[in-house]
């Protein structure tokens, strides 16, 4: 986030086509050497909201990069009871922790599975649709440090849209 506001050139990545299909006024160009005002890596809950919010200004050019694909249309993504079918699938990075000394003692090898979604929306679809809103003091702190428009009161309507 330290480079926000500066122009950057991106040469590699997969463009999050989800933004292209939304009515957000986003223009996505897959051409290399295109200049962007902001590059957001990760189209999870936070990255998608940030990209959407930044593109409310039509003069800002944003690239949202995501390594996974688009899970739209897959019944298993939209069916809470079917979410266990996503674990250890192509839509999961299927991470494991390193061997633990003080935890995971009941697990063979003391290494825990750490599910992490591999698609647009990232783990928001693989975490059993759990929703946690950010801490109001974090947002108000950012606004107090000069991030105009990012106070809890100003950001709250974006949380309520879903």
N, C-alpha and C positions, 0 to 999 in steps of 0.2 A: 504494500500500500504506500510505500515511501515514494514511489514514482508516479503517483496519481497526478494527472494533469500534463505530463510530458508525453510527447509523441513517441511511439515505438514502432518498430517494424517486426512483423512476425513471419517466420519462414516455415514453421513446422507446427502441426497440431491438426486436430479434427474440429471443424466448426460445428457448434451446437445448432443443428437445423431446427430445433424446437423453437428458437427465437424467430427464425425465418417464417415459420408458419403462423405465428401469433400476430394479432393486430396491434403491434407495439411501434410500428414505424421504423423497425430495425432494417438496415440495409446490410446484407452480408455479402462480402466478396471473397470468393475462394482463391483469388489471385495472390501469388507470392509478392512480396515487396510492397504490399499495401500498407499505408500508414494509418495507425489507429491512435485515438486519444487515450483509450484505456484497453488493456488486455486483461481479461479475467480468466484465470486458470481454475477450472472446476465448475461444472454446471449443476452443482447441488442446490440445496435450498437457498443458501446465502448467495452463491454466485449468480444464480438465475434471477433472484430478486434484485441484486445489485445491478446487473446488466439491464434489467427492465427499467429500473429507476433512473439509471444514467441516460438511457435512450429516450427518456421523456423530452430531452432537449434534442431537437432534430439536427443541431449543429455538431453533436458529439458522435464520433464513430467508435463503436465498441466491438471488440472481438471476444467471444466467449468460447473457450477451448475445453473440450471434454473428451477423454479417452474412450469412453463407452459409447454405445449406440443409443437409439431411441426405442424405449420399450412400449410406446403407444400401441394399443391394439392387442397386447398380450393379456389374456384374461387373468393370468396368475398375478399380474402386477396390481390389478384393481380389485382383487378378491382377498380380503384380510385372512380368511381361513386357509388360503392356498399359499401364503407367504413362505411356509417352510420349504416349498418346492423350489424357491429361489436360492436358498442357501446351498452353497457348493455347486451352483449352476454357472452358465456362461455369463450371467448377469451379476456375478459376485467375484470379487478379486480373490476370495478364499484365503485371506491372510491367516497366519498362525503367529502367535507370540513366540519369542525365544523361550527356551526352557526357564521356568521360574524357580526361584529358590524359596520364596515365602508365600506362594499362592499356587493355585491349580494343583494342589497336592493329591486330589482324588482323580486326576486325569493322567492317563498313561503318558509318560514322558514329561509331565508337568508343563505342557505347552497347550495354550487355549486357542480355540478357533475364534477368529475375529472377523465376522461378516462385514463386508464393505461393498456397497452397491457399485456396479460397473455399468453405468448408463446415465442418461439425462435424469436429473433428480437424485442421482447417486444413492445415498443410503436412506433417503426419505421414503423410498418404496420398499426397502428390505428390512426396515426396523419396525415392522408390524404397525405402521402408520402412527407411530408415537409422535406427538407434537409438543414441543417445548418452545415457548416464546422467550426471546432474549430478555436480559435483565434491564429494567428501566434505567438504572443508574449508569450502565455502560453507555446507552444511547445518549442520555443527558450529559454524560462526561465528554463524549465526542463532540456534541453540539457546543459545549462550553469551551472546547479547545479550538473552535472555529469551523467545524463541519456543519455549515448552515443547512437546515432541512433534515438533519439526522437526529433530532431529539426524539424521545420516546413518543411524545404526543404526535409528532409529525410522521413518524414511521409506522405507528400503530395501524392506520388504515390499510397499509400494504399487507399486514398480517391478517387482517379481517377479510380480505378479498377471497381467500380460498374456501 
